[in-house]
Amino acid sequence: MGYLSKNIFPGEQGMVFTINTKNPKDMAKVKALLSKLNQIESVVFDQKAYPHEMTVNTVEVLKVEELQNALIPFGFHALPKTLPGL
């Protein structure tokens, strides 16, 4: 994995992850957990996709591993969707 795929960069596009949320309560919990990270600007869920997807926007560079480590102790697994060409 390269620098681009290991980090989330600030901007409107953000980074898309698949996540194992099952209901709105899980999504609210994930949003609350991620809001504790100072770099997170917004978290938006796409419930129509299967598995559920979330887009994370940041105000500064954030390591994907840091985001994942914030969720794993609570039973959530966020996997980044691959970037084309990498």
C-alpha positions in Angstrom: 0.0 0.0 0.0 1.3 3.4 -0.9 1.0 6.8 0.8 -2.2 7.6 -1.0 -4.0 4.5 0.2 -2.7 4.6 3.8 -4.0 8.1 4.5 -7.2 10.2 4.3 -6.6 13.6 2.8 -8.6 16.8 3.4 -11.0 17.8 0.7 -14.6 17.4 -0.5 -14.2 13.9 -1.9 -13.0 12.2 1.3 -12.3 8.5 1.5 -15.0 5.7 1.1 -15.0 2.7 3.5 -17.1 -0.4 3.7 -18.3 -0.9 7.2 -20.2 -3.6 9.1 -23.0 -1.5 10.5 -26.4 -3.1 10.7 -28.8 -0.4 11.8 -29.0 3.4 12.4 -28.0 2.8 16.1 -24.7 1.3 14.9 -24.1 4.2 12.5 -24.7 6.8 15.3 -22.2 4.9 17.5 -19.6 4.9 14.7 -20.2 8.6 14.0 -19.8 9.4 17.8 -16.5 7.3 18.0 -15.0 9.0 14.9 -16.0 12.5 16.1 -13.6 12.0 19.0 -10.7 12.2 16.4 -9.7 15.8 15.9 -9.0 15.4 12.2 -12.5 14.2 11.3 -14.7 16.8 9.6 -17.7 14.7 8.6 -19.0 11.1 8.3 -21.7 10.3 5.8 -23.3 6.8 5.5 -24.7 5.2 2.3 -27.3 2.7 3.5 -28.4 1.7 0.0 -25.0 0.1 -0.8 -24.3 -3.4 0.5 -22.2 -3.7 2.5 -22.9 -0.2 4.0 -20.5 2.5 3.0 -19.3 5.6 4.8 -17.5 8.6 3.4 -15.0 10.2 5.8 -13.9 13.8 5.3 -11.0 15.3 7.2 -9.5 18.7 8.0 -6.0 17.3 8.0 -4.2 14.1 6.9 -5.3 11.1 9.0 -3.9 7.6 8.8 -6.4 4.9 7.8 -5.0 2.7 10.5 -5.8 5.3 13.2 -9.4 5.4 12.1 -9.6 1.6 12.0 -8.0 1.3 15.5 -10.7 3.7 16.9 -13.4 1.4 15.7 -12.1 -2.1 16.2 -12.5 -2.3 20.0 -16.2 -1.7 19.5 -16.7 -4.4 16.9 -16.7 -2.3 13.8 -14.4 -2.8 10.9 -13.9 -0.1 8.3 -12.2 -1.3 5.1 -11.1 1.4 2.6 -12.4 0.9 -1.0 -9.4 0.6 -3.3 -8.2 3.5 -5.4 -8.2 3.0 -9.2 -4.8 2.4 -10.6 -3.1 1.3 -7.3 
